[in-house]
Structures are given as C-alpha cells and as structure tokens.
Amino acid sequence: MADDPSELAPRFGRWKLLHDEAVKFLESPFGVLLHELGHHASANARDLVAGHIVIDRSGHYPRGAFVISDELVPQRPSGKQKAFTLASGAMTELEFAGLTNPSRLVSDIGAFTALAPGTSLIPGDAALIGLWIQLFGREFAELTDEIAANHRACTAVMRSATYRLRGYDVIPTHILNSKSSRDRLAVHREVVATEPIAARMRALERYVRAQSINK
C-alpha cells in the first residue's frame, strides 16, 4: 500500500499542522485568539497590563483585539516594550502554526514601522518578522508555554460562550496566566476591573468604536 500523502507532507509549528490546516486555523476565531494572546503575553512580560481579549465573529473573517483596561494601566511602556508587544502576534502565529496570517499583520507592521521608521525600508513581511525574531526571540521563547496554556483556557470559555456578549467573546484577562508577578491585591484589582459585565461591555464598546474608526 502506498504511503498516505498526508503523512509525508511537511507539518508546521509547535502544533505540527499541515499547511492547509494552519491556514484554516489562523483564519478561525481560535487563530485570532492565538494572535491576541501573543500580544497579551508580551505586554505582561514585565508589568501587569489587564483588560479583555475581544474576539469578533460579526464579519466574514473573524477579528480581535487586546483591549487594555483604563483602570489598570501601568507606567508608560518603553519603546522596546511597545515594539515587542507589536511583534509578538506574528511570532506567536509562527511558533504554534508555522505560518502567519498576512492580513492580520497589517496594523502591527504599520504601528511598528511608525515606532521605528527605519524598518519601513525592510523589503517584505518575512524579512521584518525575521528581524523581530532576532530582536525578541529569546524573550518570546520564555512566554510560549504560558501562551499555550492561555489558549487552552480561552478555547474552553469560547466554546461554552461563558463570556459572550452580543455575539462577541469578551474574555477578562484575570483568567489568564502571566509572566508578570501579581500579589493578592493586584489579582483582586484585576478581577474587579475586568470580570463584571459592565467592564466587559465597556471593553466591547471601545473595540467597536475603534473598528468603526479604522474602516
């Protein structure tokens, strides 16, 4: 019997996905989730940055955002920390799925090149992502287990619709693991600032406003 072609085909990323599986996954709500959890993990690498992961299924293609809570904004992040946070969405997709979703990277790349104007001369997304890996790869590697655990947790609440509001998943970050240290008071503050339905509604309204501005 001939070998199954799918067994011989290359598989990508930590999750060992076939190419078509990776593309389909990254276009799904759970692929959007993975991207946003990358932003969350890098933003929280040093300081508590709380808010909500919003997953938007309202259009033809799912979208999402990490909406930061105004009540829990840390000291102003450095340019390097901002750059790392912008880069981590693509790095997360590449780490787990072995591919990136180019359309999802447009805003991250635009914000990154505004932050570091010289990088606008880099030819092509692949070269820029290569630079990101060179700059942030070691720090990012320390976050991958955390991202994987958070993806499992959020996948469960998305499937159960635990935090669904008006057709959107609005997931409070207090349910997520984070590298940044949290004492008991900080944990309590994050729960109070992100769990109530009023807090989730504010995050959703901010997300919808931002999407309408960016159209």
Residue frames relative to the residue before (quaternion, step in Angstrom):
aa qw qx qy qz dx dy dz
M 1.0000 0.0000 0.0000 0.0000 0.00 0.00 0.00
A 0.4834 -0.6675 0.4858 0.2912 3.58 -0.97 0.87
D 0.5714 -0.5815 0.4495 0.3651 3.52 -1.18 0.58
D 0.5203 -0.6047 0.5016 0.3347 3.56 -1.18 0.67
P 0.4646 -0.7028 0.4517 0.2935 3.65 -0.60 1.06
S 0.6348 0.5461 -0.3440 0.4247 3.59 1.03 -0.72
E 0.6359 0.5238 -0.3319 0.4595 3.57 1.17 -0.52
L 0.6966 0.4608 -0.2625 0.4831 3.58 1.19 -0.53
A 0.5552 0.6291 -0.3855 0.3840 3.57 1.22 -0.46
P 0.5447 -0.6169 0.4441 0.3543 3.60 -1.07 0.65
R 0.2012 -0.7561 0.6126 0.1123 3.53 -1.15 0.73
F 0.3106 -0.8060 0.4967 0.0845 3.50 -1.04 0.90
G 0.8529 0.2355 -0.1506 0.4410 3.52 -1.25 0.60
R 0.7411 -0.4031 0.3074 0.4403 3.51 -1.37 0.06
W 0.7218 0.4404 -0.2481 0.4728 3.58 1.05 -0.75
K 0.3771 -0.7771 0.4510 0.2248 3.61 1.30 0.20
L 0.2362 0.7894 -0.5234 0.2168 3.55 0.82 1.05
L 0.4862 -0.5937 0.5470 0.3344 3.53 -1.22 0.55
H 0.6822 -0.5064 0.3194 0.4197 3.58 -1.17 0.53
D 0.7039 0.4587 -0.2811 0.4638 3.61 0.76 -1.00
E 0.6122 0.5390 -0.3457 0.4638 3.59 1.11 -0.68
A 0.6583 0.5154 -0.3096 0.4530 3.58 0.96 -0.88
V 0.6450 0.5154 -0.3203 0.4645 3.58 0.96 -0.88
K 0.6732 0.4973 -0.2938 0.4618 3.57 0.89 -0.97
F 0.6463 0.5216 -0.3220 0.4546 3.58 0.96 -0.84
L 0.6982 0.4833 -0.2889 0.4421 3.59 0.79 -0.96
E 0.6611 0.4855 -0.3059 0.4834 3.59 1.18 -0.46
S 0.5994 0.5847 -0.3461 0.4232 3.59 1.28 -0.22
P 0.6713 -0.4703 0.3622 0.4437 3.60 -1.23 0.17
F 0.6646 0.5065 -0.3119 0.4522 3.59 1.06 -0.70
G 0.5943 0.5267 -0.3550 0.4933 3.58 1.26 -0.37
V 0.6054 0.5258 -0.3363 0.4938 3.57 1.08 -0.75
L 0.6276 0.5459 -0.3235 0.4510 3.55 0.96 -0.91
L 0.6485 0.5259 -0.3240 0.4448 3.59 0.86 -0.94
H 0.6522 0.5263 -0.3103 0.4488 3.58 0.89 -0.94
E 0.7108 0.4591 -0.2675 0.4610 3.59 0.81 -0.99
L 0.6150 0.5309 -0.3546 0.4629 3.60 1.09 -0.58
G 0.5800 0.5562 -0.3715 0.4649 3.57 1.17 -0.49
H 0.6470 0.5008 -0.3147 0.4812 3.58 0.96 -0.84
H 0.6513 0.5228 -0.3192 0.4479 3.58 0.92 -0.90
A 0.6766 0.5124 -0.3092 0.4291 3.58 0.82 -0.97
S 0.6993 0.4574 -0.2858 0.4692 3.60 0.86 -0.90
A 0.6182 0.5409 -0.3469 0.4527 3.59 1.04 -0.70
N 0.7411 0.3959 -0.2044 0.5023 3.57 1.11 -0.74
A 0.3554 0.7670 -0.4816 0.2315 3.58 1.21 0.19
R 0.7987 0.2317 -0.1247 0.5411 3.60 1.10 -0.63
D 0.8116 0.1317 -0.0332 0.5682 3.59 0.93 -0.89
L 0.5778 -0.5660 0.4585 0.3683 3.54 -1.26 0.43
V 0.0627 0.7547 -0.6486 0.0764 3.56 -0.75 1.13
A 0.0467 -0.8520 0.5202 -0.0370 3.56 -0.06 1.33
G 0.2437 0.7593 -0.5842 0.1510 3.53 -1.29 0.33
H 0.5684 -0.5774 0.4617 0.3612 3.54 -1.00 -0.87
I 0.3081 -0.6775 0.6315 0.2174 3.52 -1.22 0.64
V 0.1136 -0.8012 0.5868 0.0292 3.58 -0.57 1.18
I 0.0810 -0.7739 0.6277 0.0232 3.55 -0.85 1.05
D 0.1793 -0.8189 0.5451 0.0098 3.51 -0.59 1.30
R 0.0823 -0.8091 0.5818 0.0088 3.58 -0.59 1.20
S 0.4175 0.7735 -0.4188 0.2279 3.58 1.28 0.10
G 0.7337 0.4042 -0.2359 0.4925 3.60 1.12 -0.54
H 0.7409 -0.3780 0.2982 0.4683 3.53 -1.32 -0.21
Y 0.7674 0.1978 -0.1109 0.5998 3.56 1.12 -0.79
P 0.4886 -0.6577 0.4763 0.3192 3.62 -0.88 0.82
R 0.0864 -0.7688 0.6325 0.0383 3.54 -1.19 0.67
G 0.0262 -0.8171 0.5751 0.0293 3.57 -1.23 0.05
A 0.0903 -0.7762 0.6206 0.0652 3.52 -1.37 0.03
F 0.3426 -0.6439 0.6310 0.2644 3.50 -1.38 0.36
V 0.1156 -0.8121 0.5718 0.0154 3.58 -0.31 1.31
I 0.2747 -0.7995 0.5173 0.1332 3.57 -0.41 1.25
S 0.4463 -0.6927 0.5070 0.2527 3.56 -1.02 0.87
D 0.4605 -0.6868 0.4914 0.2737 3.58 -0.86 0.95
E 0.6361 0.5607 -0.3276 0.4167 3.58 1.15 -0.59
L 0.7809 0.2478 -0.1306 0.5583 3.57 1.17 -0.45
V 0.2397 0.7608 -0.5567 0.2321 3.55 0.66 1.15
P 0.3523 -0.7497 0.5173 0.2149 3.62 -0.67 1.05
Q 0.7110 -0.3672 0.3273 0.5026 3.55 -1.27 -0.19
R 0.6706 -0.5259 0.3339 0.4028 3.55 -1.14 0.64
P 0.3850 -0.7424 0.4892 0.2476 3.61 -0.64 1.03
S 0.5497 -0.6021 0.4661 0.3436 3.55 -1.20 0.57
G 0.6576 -0.4924 0.3843 0.4212 3.55 -1.28 0.26
K 0.6343 0.5316 -0.3314 0.4531 3.57 1.04 -0.76
Q 0.6605 0.5001 -0.3158 0.4625 3.58 0.97 -0.83
K 0.6206 0.5254 -0.3375 0.4742 3.60 1.02 -0.75
A 0.6614 0.5136 -0.3067 0.4523 3.56 0.93 -0.92
F 0.6419 0.5212 -0.3176 0.4642 3.57 0.97 -0.85
T 0.6536 0.5156 -0.3148 0.4560 3.58 0.94 -0.87
L 0.6600 0.4972 -0.3098 0.4703 3.60 0.96 -0.81
A 0.6917 0.4986 -0.2796 0.4413 3.59 0.97 -0.86
S 0.6393 0.6185 -0.3256 0.3206 3.57 1.04 -0.78
G 0.5508 0.6011 -0.4163 0.4026 3.63 1.12 -0.36
A 0.6886 0.4596 -0.2677 0.4929 3.56 0.88 -0.98
M 0.6477 0.5252 -0.3237 0.4471 3.59 0.95 -0.84
T 0.6355 0.5257 -0.3228 0.4643 3.58 1.08 -0.71
E 0.6379 0.5133 -0.3274 0.4716 3.58 0.93 -0.86
L 0.6764 0.5014 -0.2898 0.4550 3.56 0.90 -0.96
E 0.6501 0.5358 -0.3172 0.4355 3.58 0.95 -0.85
F 0.7977 0.3414 -0.1685 0.4676 3.57 0.75 -1.02
A 0.7880 0.3004 -0.1579 0.5137 3.60 0.95 -0.81
G 0.4534 -0.7198 0.4297 0.3027 3.59 1.23 -0.23
L 0.7284 0.2821 -0.1775 0.5986 3.56 1.37 -0.04
T 0.2652 -0.7181 0.5971 0.2395 3.54 -1.32 0.01
N 0.4104 -0.6631 0.5625 0.2746 3.54 -1.30 0.39
P 0.3635 -0.7887 0.4396 0.2291 3.63 -0.12 1.24
S 0.6551 0.5283 -0.3355 0.4233 3.60 0.92 -0.81
R 0.6623 0.5133 -0.3065 0.4515 3.58 1.10 -0.64
L 0.6581 0.5355 -0.3026 0.4342 3.57 1.21 -0.43
V 0.4512 0.7295 -0.4412 0.2637 3.58 1.23 -0.35
S 0.7171 0.4406 -0.2723 0.4664 3.61 0.76 -0.99
D 0.6270 0.5319 -0.3424 0.4547 3.61 1.02 -0.73
I 0.6729 0.4887 -0.2939 0.4712 3.58 0.91 -0.92
G 0.6392 0.5298 -0.3279 0.4507 3.59 0.97 -0.82
A 0.6814 0.4740 -0.2895 0.4766 3.58 0.93 -0.89
F 0.6432 0.5270 -0.3268 0.4492 3.59 1.02 -0.78
T 0.6920 0.4663 -0.2930 0.4667 3.60 0.86 -0.88
A 0.5894 0.5361 -0.3694 0.4782 3.60 1.19 -0.44
L 0.6640 0.4999 -0.2871 0.4763 3.56 1.10 -0.79
A 0.7812 0.1248 -0.0413 0.6102 3.58 1.07 -0.81
P 0.2249 -0.8546 0.4455 0.1436 3.61 0.44 1.23
G 0.6072 0.5866 -0.3626 0.3946 3.60 1.03 -0.66
T 0.6234 0.5643 -0.3450 0.4171 3.58 1.13 -0.58
S 0.5081 0.6464 -0.4321 0.3706 3.61 1.19 -0.20
L 0.6372 0.5359 -0.3198 0.4523 3.59 1.26 -0.38
I 0.4970 0.6524 -0.4361 0.3703 3.60 1.26 -0.19
P 0.3638 -0.7764 0.4717 0.2058 3.62 -0.65 1.07
G 0.8626 0.1007 -0.0985 0.4858 3.57 -0.45 1.20
D 0.6100 -0.5832 0.4086 0.3476 3.53 -1.21 0.67
A 0.6402 0.5521 -0.3445 0.4082 3.60 0.91 -0.89
A 0.6574 0.5026 -0.3147 0.4650 3.59 0.97 -0.81
L 0.6472 0.5086 -0.3216 0.4680 3.59 1.01 -0.78
I 0.6468 0.5001 -0.3232 0.4765 3.59 0.94 -0.82
G 0.6071 0.5452 -0.3467 0.4626 3.58 1.08 -0.68
L 0.6302 0.5123 -0.3248 0.4847 3.58 1.05 -0.76
W 0.6345 0.5336 -0.3332 0.4490 3.59 0.94 -0.86
I 0.6556 0.5049 -0.3141 0.4654 3.57 0.93 -0.87
Q 0.6377 0.5252 -0.3215 0.4626 3.57 1.02 -0.80
L 0.7174 0.4619 -0.2498 0.4579 3.58 0.92 -0.93
F 0.8464 0.2131 -0.0403 0.4864 3.55 0.83 -1.05
G 0.3887 0.7802 -0.4462 0.2027 3.59 1.26 -0.11
R 0.6677 0.5045 -0.3172 0.4461 3.59 0.89 -0.86
E 0.6741 0.4787 -0.2961 0.4782 3.59 0.90 -0.89
F 0.6446 0.5279 -0.3214 0.4500 3.57 1.00 -0.81
A 0.6153 0.5785 -0.3493 0.4058 3.60 0.97 -0.82
E 0.6372 0.5395 -0.3251 0.4441 3.59 1.12 -0.60
L 0.6957 0.4880 -0.2593 0.4589 3.60 1.25 -0.36
T 0.5137 0.7124 -0.4055 0.2533 3.60 1.16 -0.41
D 0.6403 0.5072 -0.3431 0.4637 3.61 0.97 -0.71
E 0.6227 0.5389 -0.3233 0.4662 3.56 1.06 -0.78
I 0.6534 0.5080 -0.3110 0.4673 3.59 0.93 -0.89
A 0.6476 0.5216 -0.3209 0.4534 3.60 0.94 -0.87
A 0.6642 0.4954 -0.3056 0.4690 3.59 0.93 -0.88
N 0.6649 0.4986 -0.3048 0.4653 3.58 0.97 -0.84
H 0.6202 0.5307 -0.3518 0.4582 3.59 1.05 -0.67
R 0.6363 0.5147 -0.3351 0.4668 3.61 0.96 -0.77
A 0.6734 0.5017 -0.3016 0.4515 3.58 0.89 -0.93
C 0.7039 0.4614 -0.2737 0.4655 3.58 0.88 -0.91
T 0.5829 0.5633 -0.3740 0.4506 3.59 1.08 -0.62
A 0.6516 0.5182 -0.3146 0.4560 3.58 0.96 -0.85
V 0.7096 0.4387 -0.2891 0.4694 3.62 0.83 -0.87
M 0.6038 0.5352 -0.3688 0.4615 3.61 1.12 -0.49
R 0.6773 0.4891 -0.2982 0.4616 3.57 0.92 -0.85
S 0.7065 0.4253 -0.2640 0.5003 3.59 1.10 -0.59
A 0.3658 -0.7544 0.4618 0.2896 3.60 1.35 -0.14
T 0.1948 0.8284 -0.5044 0.1464 3.59 1.17 0.59
Y 0.8088 0.2036 -0.0846 0.5452 3.57 0.93 -0.88
R 0.3433 0.7500 -0.5000 0.2640 3.58 1.05 0.70
L 0.0071 -0.7768 0.6284 -0.0416 3.54 -0.97 1.00
R 0.8521 -0.0757 0.0234 0.5174 3.57 -0.72 1.09
G 0.7322 -0.4288 0.2262 0.4784 3.56 1.04 0.76
Y 0.6387 0.4766 -0.3217 0.5112 3.59 1.30 -0.03
D 0.3348 -0.6685 0.6092 0.2644 3.56 -1.21 0.53
V 0.0277 -0.7855 0.6173 -0.0337 3.59 -0.73 1.12
I 0.0434 -0.8650 0.4977 -0.0475 3.53 0.21 1.38
P 0.3461 -0.7512 0.5185 0.2170 3.63 -0.61 1.06
T 0.5022 -0.7012 0.4216 0.2797 3.55 -0.90 0.93
H 0.5152 0.6479 -0.4428 0.3446 3.61 1.13 -0.21
I 0.6278 0.5284 -0.3545 0.4483 3.62 1.17 -0.30
L 0.6309 0.5695 -0.3166 0.4211 3.60 1.28 -0.23
N 0.4669 -0.6090 0.5556 0.3201 3.52 -1.29 0.47
S 0.0361 -0.7998 0.5992 0.0021 3.55 -1.16 0.59
K 0.5159 -0.6446 0.4710 0.3107 3.54 -1.09 0.74
S 0.6274 0.5467 -0.3544 0.4265 3.59 0.99 -0.75
S 0.4937 -0.6776 0.4603 0.2919 3.56 -0.96 0.88
R 0.0878 -0.7838 0.6144 0.0219 3.55 -1.11 0.76
D 0.2371 -0.7359 0.6098 0.1743 3.55 -0.78 0.96
R 0.7308 -0.4462 0.2768 0.4361 3.57 -1.27 0.22
L 0.6310 0.5317 -0.3370 0.4534 3.57 1.04 -0.71
A 0.6553 0.5080 -0.3147 0.4621 3.59 0.96 -0.85
V 0.6251 0.5271 -0.3356 0.4678 3.58 1.02 -0.79
H 0.6565 0.5065 -0.3106 0.4647 3.58 0.92 -0.90
R 0.6555 0.5132 -0.3187 0.4533 3.59 0.91 -0.88
E 0.6579 0.5096 -0.3187 0.4539 3.57 0.97 -0.80
V 0.6308 0.5199 -0.3357 0.4680 3.60 0.99 -0.78
V 0.6779 0.4985 -0.2917 0.4548 3.57 0.86 -0.99
A 0.7170 0.4671 -0.2547 0.4503 3.59 0.99 -0.83
T 0.8036 0.3311 -0.1484 0.4719 3.61 1.09 -0.54
E 0.6550 0.5619 -0.3230 0.3885 3.63 1.06 -0.60
P 0.6415 0.5540 -0.3707 0.3798 3.67 0.78 -0.85
I 0.5847 -0.5974 0.4099 0.3649 3.56 -1.08 0.68
A 0.6017 0.5569 -0.3700 0.4370 3.61 1.07 -0.62
A 0.6480 0.5054 -0.3158 0.4742 3.60 1.01 -0.78
R 0.6650 0.4941 -0.3063 0.4688 3.57 0.97 -0.79
M 0.6251 0.5253 -0.3358 0.4695 3.58 1.09 -0.68
R 0.6334 0.5181 -0.3391 0.4641 3.61 0.99 -0.75
A 0.6461 0.5131 -0.3201 0.4657 3.57 0.97 -0.82
L 0.6501 0.5118 -0.3148 0.4652 3.57 0.96 -0.85
E 0.6574 0.5087 -0.3128 0.4597 3.59 0.92 -0.86
R 0.6371 0.5123 -0.3267 0.4742 3.60 1.01 -0.75
Y 0.6408 0.5205 -0.3239 0.4620 3.57 0.98 -0.82
V 0.6773 0.4939 -0.3003 0.4552 3.60 0.82 -0.97
R 0.6322 0.5245 -0.3311 0.4643 3.61 0.99 -0.79
A 0.6629 0.5091 -0.3060 0.4558 3.57 0.92 -0.92
Q 0.6513 0.5125 -0.3202 0.4588 3.57 1.00 -0.80
S 0.6547 0.5090 -0.3212 0.4572 3.60 1.00 -0.78
I 0.6359 0.5186 -0.3280 0.4681 3.59 1.09 -0.68
N 0.7268 0.4670 -0.2402 0.4427 3.57 0.97 -0.89
K 0.4787 0.6746 -0.4435 0.3450 3.61 1.23 -0.08
